[in-house]
Amino acid sequence: MPQLNLSLPTALKTWVDDRVAEGRFSSASDYVRDLIRREEQRAGEIAALQSELDTGSASGVDPREPAQIYAIVRAKYADRG
């Protein structure tokens, strides 16, 4: 496995060591890999959300008044009884 060497300030190194000491991670490397995996997942989630926002933005503005939209939604769910 390729290696990556990091230099950390004392406070961050202490933080990492404390997380390992808690027993959830077997080593500092294990902890850093977990952080990177989570950041990778988060980046994917943010990209998906941004895509949805872009789709919504490109769809334009609904010409109806908010009260009209609300009445339609209320009627739809009132029919479900």
Secondary structure, DSSP 4 states (H G I P E B T S, - for coil): ---------HHHHHHHHHHHHTTS-SSHHHHHHHHHHHHHHHHHHHHHHHHHHHHHHHT----S-HHHHHHHHHHHHHTT-
